[in-house]
Amino acid sequence: MTTGRSGRTVRDLRRGNRSSVLQRLYFGGPMSRQELGPATGLSSGSVSNVVGELVADGLLEEAGVVDSDGGRPRTLLRVTPGSAHMIGVDVGETRVRVELFDLTLTELARTETPLLPRGCYDVGPVVDHIQAGIATVLAEAGVGTGRLLGVGVGVPGIVDREAPGGAVVHGQTIGWDAVPLEALLRATGALPEEVPYIIDNGARTLGQAEMWFGAGRGAREAVVVLFGSGVGASLITDGSPDGGTTEGTPLEWGHLTVSVRGRRCRCGARGCLEAYTGAESLLARWAERGGNAGAGGEADEEHALSALLAAARAADPVAVEVLEETAEYLGAGLSDLVNLFQPERILIGGWAGLMLGPYILDAVREHATRYSLHHPAGRVSIGMGSLGPDAVTVGAATLPLSAFFATGGRRAPVEPPAEQPGWQTSLEVRSGAGARRG
């Protein structure tokens, strides 16, 4: 293989050229061959060769023609939607959502399964729900696995993607202690070996979705907050103005200590931010003061939050007080992100954030500014995410899509996972033994 002065082989250069053309058309297309040259920095000959390869592979197609200034009409190119598919999975704390997308992230099918009973996060049922959801969406859309780029999975907790046997999840708040989720999913044999499972923190997948397609597009540095039953965040420091590949860093922001010897958090510590701002905890605070917080579960939490908002809008003093406290704690928590990372934007997403945002956002901004240093506070904007409640699932689907771009539009090889010490992929483990919430 020929190697250039930079150490890159001809294959590396070709892969990089394919990746540049694919991403430019994906995020900025349709576009003509003549426009692709300046947009990618490639010569007209390289563009012609790469486009020819991608058309032959079925990844690009014609999208009409446009008149040029005094010359021949120019043919526009775009990414072929049905040339590949991705699956996004959101392992929430109350349900598992699975969605199938085409290459342009148009949703083709979805399924959602509640985790019952409330508070039961056994690994076995979660694995079963994911696999059943994958089979359901593929069958509903009539899609085979031949063009499936991969399955992206967003989960709560810390994900070690470099573990020897595949991604391992440390989800302390849901009782997952070094769960080898990738190996467990692979062991079911539900998908061919060449189809990868790519597992990452749910806040990071939310952040990637907002940066690629939502309110974070165009920002270089941003923090995207996931506000649901608990809270988390993702830090992006290398965003692209045109969207595209970004590497976010998940932050266990919800477990920042905001009150020494404060309220008990579900992680076991005291005084965590999540113990004052997560939907579960703020509803508990409302119930302690006489509010009707419902029976639990995400659907019940949504109903209870709606009731809390209605009470606050009706000037109920307890409801107003609880939401004012929540806004102040959230603003103080955001000020730590402002002071530490000095982002351009902070975006609030997650189902609870989307519900509460219109009511508390102004107060959150005010408190964040008051608790922050003046200079970083003056350059940050705080707003809402724009992708709605499916953002984690969309972001999970971008994980195999990002890998697809990195390989120039070719499926990356999958290495078989090594054995995980201390775990078996037996029926006993898959039924959840040893993986329940403490």
Helices and strands as residue ranges (DSSP letters): H 10-28, E 31-32, H 33-40, H 44-56, E 60-66, E 74-79, G 81-83, E 85-91, E 95-102, E 107-114, H 123-141, E 148-155, E 158-160, E 168-171, G 172-174, E 176-179, H 181-187, E 197-201, H 202-213, E 222-227, E 231-236, E 248-251, G 253-255, H 274-277, H 279-288, H 298-313, H 317-341, E 345-349, H 351-371, H 374-379, E 381-384, G 388-390, H 391-406, H 427-430
